[in-house]
Amino acid sequence: MVKSMNTRRTARVAGAVCAMMLMAGCGQKPADEVVEYPVGDTVKTEAEKTSVEDNSEYDSEDYGEAAGTLAYISEYQKEGTLSYNKELTIDGMKITYNLSYTPPEEVERVPTYKVNMVSADEALEADIVSALFGDTAVPMKDSNAFEYHYEEDYGNFLFAELQKRMSDNWWLEPEDVHYADLDTLSSWIDKTTYYSHIYEGEYNGNTCRLLIFYSEYAKRLYISLYPKNIGEFIGDTSITQMGCSDISGSLLIGNWDNSRIIDLNGTMSDRSNKADLSDKDISRTIYETFKDVPGMLIPEDQIDVYENIYQGKTFDIKGDSLPVKCECVFYTDKSMQSENFDGAVRNGYAVSVGNTVNGIPIYKPNTPDDIGDYSKEFKGGVVLIDNSGVFGFNLEYSFTIEDEIYDDTPLINIESAVTELNHFYDNVNMEDLYSNVDFIDIDLVYFPLKLDNDSEEDEYELIPTWVIRSQEERYIINAMDGSLIFDIN
C-alpha cells in the first residue's frame, strides 16, 4: 500500500490523492508480487475538479485537490515530452508554469528502496574489513605508518583521499578541519566526532589498503580501497601514477603549473584498453562484488557505466556521438615528458555508482544547509574495474541500501504535482513575495524521505519525486502521492 508521507513546511498534505489511489485499486508493485495496474486510470477527489483558465484567479475551493493520471514510466515514455504551461493569479501575484520533462529512454522501471542512515558501528566496520580482506587484514595502528612524501609516493591515492576528508568542512566540524600539516597524517585516528582507520590486506590477488572514515558531524561514511603499489598491480614497477579520462575521452595530467591533456583516441590510439568488458559484464561484476559485503550493497539499477565521473552523462553532452566510458590510465614520470605518452597503459574503467537509479538522478543538495535536519545527502562514488574484477573504489554513504520495496512505482503526472504547489501558495501571505513566480524547470529525481519526522527511528525510503524549480526556489513533491515534501529557498 501507499504509505502516507509527512510534509515539512506546508499547511497540509495532499492525502486525498493517496486515498484515491487505494480506492481505485492502484498502487505500487511489490518486488515479489506482480500487481495488475490499470494504466491510465484518473485519480480524482470526491469533488469534481474545476478547470482553471489561463491567467484566471486561482481559488483552491473550486479547484479541489490534485487530480491527474497515474502511470508507470513506460507509459510516460510513450507520450514523449510531458509539458505543463499555465499562468495563475493568487492574491494579485502571478505564478507562471513553463515546464517540460522528457523521460529518459534508458529508464525501464522506477523502483523504491528501504534505506538506513549510516552511523558509527564497530561491528559493521569489522564485517566490512572481514568481507574485503578476510584474515589477511592488518590494522595500521602505528601512528607513524602513514606519511606522505609528494615526490616519492605520488601514487598513494588512499592518502590523498584521507587528505580530502581531513581538510573538508563538509566532513568535519570547523575546529577539526586541518588546513596545514597534511603531508603527515596518522593512519589510525579516533576522535569524538569522527574516526579514520586504515587497514592493509589482500584483495582480489593484490596487496591493498582500505580506508574507513566516519563523521558524526556529517553523518557520512567513506570507504576507499586502492592497490598499495600501482606499479605492481599493473605489472610495471616504473608506473607510479593513475588517472581517469573525462567526458571527451581525454586525460588531464600534471599539476596547475605544468599540465597536459592526453587524447586517448589520438595520442594513445595505438594502445587500446586492455579491459574487454561489456557494459553488462561491468554492472554484473560490480553488483556481485558488493552484494554480500555488509552495508555496501550496490543495486545494478544504481550502476551507470556512462555516467562520467566528472561531468554527467557522456551521451547527453556529446550529442550524436557514441557514449564514452571513463578509462583508467597508468603512467610513469617519463610518460608525462614523452610526446606519445610512451609507457602509459589503458586498463580498466572508472564507473559511477549510487548517483542515479536507472538513469534517474538521486537528489544532491548544493550545500549542507539545503536540507538541514529533514534528510541527508544521498551520496555515491566510483568503482575501478578491469578484466580481473574490481581493483579499487571510493564510496561515500549517507544511507545504505537495505532492500527493494517495489519493483516499479506509478507516478503522478506534472499537473498533479503543480496542484500541490498551488495549494501551498494559497496558504501563504503572497504579500511576502517580492515578485511574480516563474517556474521554469522540472525533473524526476530520487530523494531519501524520512517516513516519520516525529520518530527517533531513522526509517527512510528512497522514492521518486518531482523537483520543480523557479529562479529562487526548489520544491520537492512526492511523485507517489502528490504531497509537498518541502521547499528550499
C-alpha positions as CSV (number, residue, x, y, z in Angstrom):
1,M,0.0,0.0,0.0
2,V,1.0,3.6,-0.3
3,K,2.5,5.0,2.8
4,S,1.5,8.5,3.9
5,M,4.3,11.0,3.7
6,N,4.9,13.9,6.1
7,T,5.4,17.4,4.8
8,R,7.8,19.8,6.3
9,R,6.7,23.4,5.8
10,T,3.2,23.1,4.2
11,A,-0.1,23.6,5.9
12,R,-1.3,20.2,4.9
13,V,-0.5,17.0,3.0
14,A,-2.4,16.1,-0.2
15,G,-3.5,12.9,1.3
16,A,-6.6,12.7,-0.8
17,V,-4.5,11.6,-3.7
18,C,-3.2,8.7,-1.8
19,A,-6.6,7.7,-0.6
20,M,-8.0,7.8,-4.2
21,M,-5.1,5.6,-5.3
22,L,-6.2,3.0,-2.9
23,M,-9.9,3.3,-3.7
24,A,-9.1,3.0,-7.4
25,G,-7.1,-0.2,-6.7
26,C,-3.9,1.5,-8.0
27,G,-0.7,1.0,-6.1
28,Q,2.9,0.1,-6.3
29,K,4.1,-3.3,-7.5
30,P,5.9,-5.0,-4.6
31,A,9.2,-6.6,-5.8
32,D,8.0,-10.1,-5.0
33,E,4.5,-9.8,-6.5
34,V,3.1,-8.9,-9.8
35,V,0.2,-6.4,-9.5
36,E,-2.2,-5.7,-12.4
37,Y,-2.3,-2.0,-12.8
38,P,-5.0,-0.2,-14.9
39,V,-2.7,2.2,-16.7
40,G,-4.4,5.5,-17.4
41,D,-6.9,5.5,-14.5
42,T,-7.7,9.0,-13.5
43,V,-7.3,9.8,-9.8
44,K,-9.8,12.5,-8.5
45,T,-11.1,13.7,-5.2
46,E,-14.7,13.5,-4.2
47,A,-15.3,16.9,-5.6
48,E,-15.1,17.4,-9.4
49,K,-12.0,19.3,-10.5
50,T,-12.9,22.8,-11.8
51,S,-10.6,23.8,-14.6
52,V,-8.5,26.9,-14.1
53,E,-8.4,29.1,-17.2
54,D,-5.1,30.6,-18.2
55,N,-4.4,33.8,-16.3
56,S,-7.5,33.4,-14.2
57,E,-7.9,34.0,-10.4
58,Y,-7.0,30.8,-8.5
59,D,-9.5,29.5,-6.0
60,S,-8.5,26.4,-4.0
61,E,-12.1,25.6,-3.1
62,D,-13.2,25.5,-6.7
63,Y,-10.1,23.8,-7.9
64,G,-10.1,20.9,-5.4
65,E,-7.2,18.5,-4.6
66,A,-4.7,17.2,-7.0
67,A,-6.2,15.3,-10.0
68,G,-4.4,13.6,-12.8
69,T,-3.2,10.4,-14.3
70,L,-1.1,7.8,-12.5
71,A,1.1,5.7,-14.8
72,Y,4.3,3.8,-14.9
73,I,7.3,5.5,-16.5
74,S,6.9,3.3,-19.6
75,E,3.6,5.0,-20.3
76,Y,5.1,8.4,-19.9
77,Q,7.9,7.4,-22.3
78,K,5.2,6.6,-25.0
79,E,3.9,10.2,-24.6
80,G,7.3,11.7,-25.3
81,T,7.8,15.1,-23.8
82,L,5.4,15.9,-20.9
83,S,4.5,19.6,-20.8
84,Y,2.6,21.9,-18.5
85,N,2.1,25.6,-19.3
86,K,-0.2,27.8,-17.3
87,E,-0.4,31.2,-15.6
88,L,-2.4,31.7,-12.4
89,T,-3.1,34.7,-10.2
90,I,-3.2,34.3,-6.5
91,D,-4.0,37.4,-4.4
92,G,-2.7,39.6,-7.2
93,M,0.5,37.7,-7.7
94,K,1.2,35.9,-10.9
95,I,2.5,32.3,-10.8
96,T,3.6,31.0,-14.2
97,Y,4.5,27.4,-15.1
98,N,6.5,26.6,-18.2
99,L,7.5,23.0,-17.5
100,S,8.5,20.2,-19.7
101,Y,10.1,16.8,-19.0
102,T,11.3,14.0,-21.3
103,P,11.6,10.6,-19.6
104,P,15.0,9.1,-20.4
105,E,14.7,6.2,-22.8
106,E,17.0,4.1,-20.8
107,V,14.7,4.1,-17.7
108,E,13.0,0.7,-17.7
109,R,11.4,1.0,-14.2
110,V,11.2,3.2,-11.1
111,P,11.8,1.1,-8.0
112,T,11.7,2.3,-4.4
113,Y,14.1,1.2,-1.7
114,K,14.3,0.9,2.0
115,V,17.4,2.8,3.2
116,N,19.1,3.4,6.5
117,M,21.1,6.3,7.6
118,V,24.7,5.4,8.5
119,S,26.1,5.6,12.0
120,A,29.2,4.8,13.9
121,D,29.2,1.0,14.0
122,E,32.3,-1.0,15.1
123,A,30.6,-4.3,14.2
124,L,29.8,-3.1,10.7
125,E,33.3,-1.9,10.2
126,A,34.7,-5.3,11.3
127,D,32.3,-7.1,9.0
128,I,33.3,-4.9,6.0
129,V,37.0,-5.4,6.7
130,S,36.5,-9.2,7.0
131,A,34.4,-9.4,3.8
132,L,37.1,-7.5,1.8
133,F,40.3,-8.7,3.3
134,G,39.4,-11.9,5.1
135,D,42.0,-13.0,7.7
136,T,44.8,-11.0,5.9
137,A,43.6,-7.7,7.3
138,V,46.2,-5.8,9.4
139,P,45.1,-2.5,11.1
140,M,47.7,0.2,10.6
141,K,47.6,1.5,14.2
142,D,51.2,2.7,14.2
143,S,50.8,6.5,14.2
144,N,54.0,6.8,12.0
145,A,52.9,4.3,9.5
146,F,51.2,6.6,7.1
147,E,53.3,9.5,5.9
148,Y,53.0,11.0,2.5
149,H,56.0,12.3,0.6
150,Y,54.9,14.0,-2.6
151,E,58.0,13.4,-4.7
152,E,58.5,9.8,-3.6
153,D,55.0,8.5,-3.2
154,Y,52.7,10.2,-5.7
155,G,50.8,7.0,-6.3
156,N,49.5,6.8,-2.7
157,F,45.9,7.5,-3.7
158,L,44.5,6.5,-0.3
159,F,46.5,9.1,1.4
160,A,45.1,11.7,-1.0
161,E,41.5,10.6,-0.1
162,L,42.3,11.0,3.6
163,Q,43.7,14.4,3.0
164,K,40.4,15.4,1.3
165,R,38.3,14.3,4.3
166,M,40.6,16.0,6.8
167,S,40.5,19.3,5.0
168,D,36.8,19.4,4.1
169,N,34.4,21.4,6.2
170,W,31.6,19.2,4.9
171,W,33.1,16.3,6.7
172,L,34.5,17.8,9.9
173,E,33.5,20.4,12.4
174,P,35.4,23.7,11.9
175,E,37.7,23.0,14.9
176,D,38.7,19.6,13.5
177,V,39.5,20.7,9.9
178,H,43.2,20.5,9.1
179,Y,44.4,23.4,7.0
180,A,48.1,22.6,7.4
181,D,50.5,19.7,8.1
182,L,48.6,17.5,5.7
183,D,51.7,15.7,4.5
184,T,51.8,13.6,7.6
185,L,48.6,12.1,8.9
186,S,48.1,9.3,11.3
187,S,46.7,6.0,9.8
188,W,44.6,5.5,12.9
189,I,42.5,8.3,14.3
190,D,39.8,8.2,16.9
191,K,38.1,11.5,17.8
192,T,34.8,12.3,19.5
193,T,33.1,13.5,16.2
194,Y,35.0,11.3,13.7
195,Y,37.3,8.4,13.2
196,S,39.7,7.2,10.4
197,H,41.0,3.7,10.2
198,I,43.3,2.2,7.6
199,Y,43.9,-1.5,7.0
200,E,46.3,-3.4,4.8
201,G,45.4,-6.8,3.3
202,E,45.0,-9.0,0.3
203,Y,42.1,-8.2,-2.1
204,N,41.4,-9.8,-5.4
205,G,45.0,-11.0,-5.6
206,N,46.6,-7.7,-4.8
207,T,48.0,-6.1,-1.6
208,C,45.7,-3.2,-1.0
209,R,44.9,-0.5,1.6
210,L,41.5,0.2,2.9
211,L,40.3,3.5,4.4
212,I,37.2,3.6,6.6
213,F,36.3,7.2,7.6
214,Y,33.2,8.1,9.6
215,S,32.0,11.6,10.5
216,E,29.3,12.0,13.2
217,Y,29.1,15.7,12.2
218,A,28.3,15.0,8.6
219,K,26.6,11.6,9.2
220,R,28.7,10.2,6.4
221,L,30.7,7.0,5.9
222,Y,33.6,7.0,3.4
223,I,35.2,3.7,2.3
224,S,38.1,3.7,-0.1
225,L,40.3,0.9,-1.4
226,Y,43.4,1.0,-3.7
227,P,46.3,-1.3,-4.5
228,K,49.2,-0.4,-2.2
229,N,51.6,-0.3,-5.2
230,I,50.1,0.7,-8.5
231,G,53.2,-0.5,-10.4
232,E,53.0,-4.0,-9.0
233,F,49.3,-4.1,-9.8
234,I,49.7,-3.2,-13.4
235,G,52.9,-5.3,-13.9
236,D,55.4,-2.4,-14.4
237,T,57.1,-1.2,-11.2
238,S,58.1,2.0,-13.0
239,I,54.5,3.1,-13.1
240,T,53.6,5.2,-10.1
241,Q,50.5,7.2,-11.3
242,M,47.0,6.6,-12.4
243,G,44.3,8.9,-13.8
244,C,40.8,8.7,-15.3
245,S,39.7,10.1,-18.7
246,D,37.0,12.7,-18.9
247,I,33.8,13.2,-20.9
248,S,35.8,13.9,-24.1
249,G,38.0,10.8,-23.9
250,S,40.9,12.9,-22.7
251,L,43.2,12.6,-19.7
252,L,44.5,15.6,-17.8
253,I,47.9,15.0,-16.3
254,G,50.4,17.1,-14.3
255,N,49.6,20.0,-11.9
256,W,48.4,23.5,-12.1
257,D,51.8,24.8,-13.1
258,N,52.6,22.1,-15.6
259,S,49.6,20.3,-17.0
260,R,48.9,18.5,-20.2
261,I,45.9,16.9,-21.9
262,I,46.2,13.5,-23.5
263,D,43.7,12.5,-26.2
264,L,43.3,8.7,-25.6
265,N,42.0,8.1,-29.1
266,G,44.7,10.3,-30.6
267,T,47.9,10.1,-28.8
268,M,47.1,6.6,-27.5
269,S,45.3,5.3,-30.5
270,D,47.9,2.5,-30.8
271,R,47.1,1.2,-27.4
272,S,43.5,0.1,-26.8
273,N,42.1,-0.6,-23.3
274,K,43.3,-4.0,-22.0
275,A,39.9,-4.5,-20.4
276,D,37.4,-6.0,-22.8
277,L,34.3,-5.9,-20.6
278,S,30.8,-5.4,-21.9
279,D,28.5,-3.0,-20.2
280,K,26.6,-5.9,-18.7
281,D,29.8,-7.5,-17.5
282,I,30.8,-4.3,-15.7
283,S,27.4,-3.9,-14.0
284,R,27.1,-7.5,-13.0
285,T,30.6,-7.8,-11.7
286,I,30.3,-4.6,-9.5
287,Y,26.9,-5.9,-8.1
288,E,28.3,-9.3,-7.4
289,T,31.4,-7.8,-5.7
290,F,29.5,-5.8,-3.1
291,K,26.2,-7.7,-2.7
292,D,27.5,-9.8,0.3
293,V,29.6,-7.0,1.8
294,P,27.6,-5.7,4.8
295,G,26.3,-2.2,4.3
296,M,27.8,-1.9,0.8
297,L,25.1,-3.3,-1.5
298,I,25.1,-1.5,-4.9
299,P,21.9,-2.5,-6.9
300,E,22.5,-2.8,-10.6
301,D,19.9,0.0,-11.0
302,Q,22.5,2.3,-9.4
303,I,25.4,1.4,-11.6
304,D,25.8,3.7,-14.6
305,V,28.6,2.8,-17.0
306,Y,28.2,6.0,-18.9
307,E,27.7,8.4,-16.0
308,N,31.0,10.3,-16.4
309,I,32.7,10.8,-13.0
310,Y,33.4,14.4,-13.8
311,Q,30.6,15.9,-15.8
312,G,27.5,13.8,-16.0
313,K,26.3,11.5,-18.8
314,T,28.6,11.3,-21.8
315,F,26.0,10.8,-24.4
316,D,24.0,13.8,-23.3
317,I,26.9,16.2,-23.7
318,K,28.4,14.6,-26.8
319,G,25.2,14.8,-28.8
320,D,25.1,12.2,-31.6
321,S,28.5,10.7,-30.7
322,L,28.8,7.3,-29.2
323,P,28.8,7.2,-25.4
324,V,32.2,7.3,-23.7
325,K,33.3,5.4,-20.7
326,C,35.8,6.8,-18.2
327,E,39.1,4.9,-18.7
328,C,41.8,4.2,-16.2
329,V,45.2,5.1,-17.5
330,F,48.5,4.1,-15.7
331,Y,51.7,6.0,-16.5
332,T,55.2,7.0,-15.4
333,D,57.0,10.3,-14.8
334,K,58.8,9.8,-18.1
335,S,55.4,9.2,-19.8
336,M,54.5,12.8,-18.9
337,Q,57.5,14.1,-20.8
338,S,57.1,11.9,-23.8
339,E,55.3,13.3,-26.9
340,N,53.5,10.0,-27.5
341,F,52.9,9.3,-23.8
342,D,55.2,6.3,-24.0
343,G,54.9,3.7,-21.3
344,A,51.3,4.6,-20.5
345,V,48.8,1.8,-20.2
346,R,45.0,1.9,-20.7
347,N,43.5,-0.7,-18.4
348,G,40.0,-0.7,-16.9
349,Y,37.2,1.7,-16.3
350,A,36.0,4.1,-13.6
351,V,32.3,3.5,-13.1
352,S,29.9,5.8,-11.4
353,V,27.7,4.2,-8.8
354,G,24.9,5.5,-6.5
355,N,24.3,8.7,-8.4
356,T,21.3,7.6,-10.4
357,V,18.7,4.9,-10.3
358,N,18.1,3.5,-13.8
359,G,19.3,6.8,-15.2
360,I,17.1,9.0,-12.9
361,P,19.4,11.2,-10.7
362,I,19.5,11.0,-6.9
363,Y,19.0,14.3,-5.3
364,K,22.2,16.1,-4.3
365,P,21.9,19.4,-2.3
366,N,24.3,22.2,-3.2
367,T,25.2,22.8,0.4
368,P,24.6,21.1,3.7
369,D,22.0,23.7,4.7
370,D,19.8,22.8,1.7
371,I,18.0,20.1,3.5
372,G,19.0,20.8,7.1
373,D,17.8,18.1,9.6
374,Y,15.0,16.9,7.4
375,S,17.0,14.5,5.4
376,K,20.7,13.8,4.5
377,E,22.5,13.8,1.2
378,F,22.5,10.5,-0.6
379,K,26.0,10.0,-2.0
380,G,27.5,7.6,-4.4
381,G,31.0,7.1,-5.7
382,V,33.3,5.5,-8.2
383,V,34.4,1.8,-8.7
384,L,37.5,0.9,-10.7
385,I,37.3,-2.4,-12.7
386,D,39.3,-4.3,-15.2
387,N,39.3,-7.9,-16.5
388,S,40.4,-9.2,-13.1
389,G,37.4,-7.6,-11.4
390,V,37.1,-4.6,-9.0
391,F,40.5,-3.3,-8.1
392,G,39.6,-0.1,-6.3
393,F,36.8,2.2,-5.2
394,N,35.8,5.4,-3.5
395,L,32.3,5.1,-2.0
396,E,30.6,7.7,0.1
397,Y,27.4,6.9,2.1
398,S,24.8,8.9,4.0
399,F,22.5,5.9,3.6
400,T,22.9,2.2,3.0
401,I,20.5,0.3,0.8
402,E,18.6,-2.4,2.7
403,D,16.3,-3.9,0.1
404,E,13.9,-3.1,-2.7
405,I,10.4,-2.3,-1.6
406,Y,8.7,-2.0,-5.0
407,D,9.8,-3.2,-8.4
408,D,8.1,-0.4,-10.2
409,T,6.2,2.7,-9.0
410,P,3.4,4.5,-10.8
411,L,3.9,8.3,-10.8
412,I,1.6,11.2,-10.7
413,N,1.7,13.5,-13.7
414,I,3.1,17.0,-13.8
415,E,-0.4,18.6,-13.4
416,S,-0.9,16.7,-10.1
417,A,2.5,17.9,-8.8
418,V,1.7,21.5,-9.7
419,T,-1.7,21.4,-7.9
420,E,0.0,20.9,-4.6
421,L,2.2,23.9,-5.2
422,N,-0.9,26.0,-5.9
423,H,-2.3,24.9,-2.5
424,F,1.0,25.9,-0.9
425,Y,0.8,29.4,-2.4
426,D,-2.8,29.6,-1.4
427,N,-1.8,29.2,2.2
428,V,1.0,31.7,2.3
429,N,0.9,35.5,2.5
430,M,1.5,36.5,-1.1
431,E,2.4,40.0,0.0
432,D,5.7,38.5,1.4
433,L,6.7,37.6,-2.2
434,Y,9.0,40.2,-3.8
435,S,7.9,39.4,-7.3
436,N,5.9,37.1,-9.5
437,V,7.0,33.4,-9.5
438,D,8.1,31.8,-12.7
439,F,8.6,28.0,-12.6
440,I,10.9,27.1,-15.4
441,D,12.2,23.6,-14.8
442,I,11.0,20.2,-13.6
443,D,12.9,16.9,-13.2
444,L,12.2,13.4,-11.9
445,V,14.7,12.8,-9.0
446,Y,15.1,10.2,-6.3
447,F,15.0,11.6,-2.7
448,P,15.7,9.8,0.6
449,L,12.5,10.5,2.6
450,K,12.2,10.1,6.3
451,L,8.9,8.4,6.9
452,D,8.1,9.9,10.3
453,N,9.7,13.2,11.3
454,D,8.4,12.9,14.9
455,S,10.0,9.5,15.4
456,E,13.5,8.9,16.7
457,E,13.9,6.0,14.4
458,D,15.8,6.7,11.2
459,E,13.4,5.0,8.8
460,Y,13.8,6.2,5.2
461,E,12.7,5.3,1.8
462,L,14.4,6.3,-1.5
463,I,11.5,7.4,-3.5
464,P,10.8,9.2,-6.9
465,T,10.0,12.9,-6.6
466,W,9.2,15.8,-8.9
467,V,11.6,18.7,-8.3
468,I,10.1,21.9,-9.6
469,R,12.3,25.0,-9.8
470,S,11.9,28.7,-10.1
471,Q,14.9,31.1,-10.2
472,E,14.7,31.4,-6.5
473,E,13.3,28.2,-5.1
474,R,13.1,24.4,-5.5
475,Y,10.1,22.4,-4.4
476,I,10.3,18.6,-3.9
477,I,7.0,16.8,-4.4
478,N,6.4,13.1,-3.7
479,A,5.8,11.6,-7.1
480,M,3.9,8.7,-5.5
481,D,1.1,10.6,-3.8
482,G,1.5,14.3,-4.7
483,S,2.4,15.6,-1.2
484,L,4.8,18.5,-0.9
485,I,7.8,17.2,1.0
486,F,9.4,20.6,1.5
487,D,10.6,23.7,-0.3
488,I,14.2,25.0,-0.5
489,N,14.7,28.8,-0.6
